[in-house]
């Protein structure tokens, strides 16, 4: 497991969505995919490297390549230096101490570009949803990047960042400066790995508070109500957690799947509340053992007759949790419905843990 994913796991934090700045060719993409993160954003400034990154992500839904260089301000013109080691040590900062410690690495080219900020990238590419794990690999410019993320940092669970006891690049930062900057945002060092030169990686995590109990209003109206689904998977018979569509409304939140369709276009599951009534919330618990990313295109629809449906929520590519304390909560303003349908907008399997309706 990658260090950044292992650090989140050790901190008991779910990996929901990832922002990787300085992503190179996206070498971590398959690990991120296996972790169930969606969406994942890969930011790379070097044109030739970005083209490889873009091609690597073409066949991976939910994984997006962004060509940009991040700093603490938008629109600043910088000369981005391309390093001789396959671009790994590239930076808009000069080598400084790096040149003495690693004399085999030199700058062999330069690209002139304008900076942007993390806050701006999230506003454009992930509006209203801050990725909860950040991986920052920007060769000495890490504090510059973090200073351009002040509006987003309060919503991050984990930051995995390059760390040096002394600034490795001219105008770069030290580990203590990063530590001091992140502390007011509630992000504290949880893991550190340095080599003999005092260079390596650090992981900062948000301390988990006591989970707040979710409201139960006047009771779960979906409990043990009749449910149906578009198809039946062979896996449905292989796990105690799953007993057909009714496994999604049996009141048992297991962390596994309560129902499981076959692989098909736009699979769906629905429950009949057996009466038309105003609804306040649809609460969906995703499976969290594996495959959580398969719910990334989930839509929630309501109907009074089971024929005509009204869309009330579109997950739009984002994954979500369940028993880990982060179920999807679709807050409603009292629309009346008898049927509630959950449906994917792509080909795949629909398998969720539990659905509650209030």
ABEGO torsion letter per residue (X at the ends): XBAAAAAAAAAGBBBABBBBBGAEAGAAAAAAAAAGBOBBBBBBABAAAAAAAAAAAAABBGBBBBBBBBBABBGBBBBBBBBABGGAABBABBAEAAAAABAABBBABBBBBBBBBAAAAAAAABBGBBBABBBBBAGGAAAAAAAAAAAAAAABABBBBBBBABBABBGBBBAAAAAAAAAAAGBBBABBBBBAAGBEBBBBBBBBBBBBBBBAEAEBAABGBBBBBABBBAAAAABAABBEAAAAAAGBBAGBBABBBBBBBGBBBBBBAGBBBBBABBBBBBBAABGAAAAAABBBBBBAAGABBBBABBAGGBBBBBAAGBBBBBBBAGBBBABBBBBBABBEBBBBABBBBX
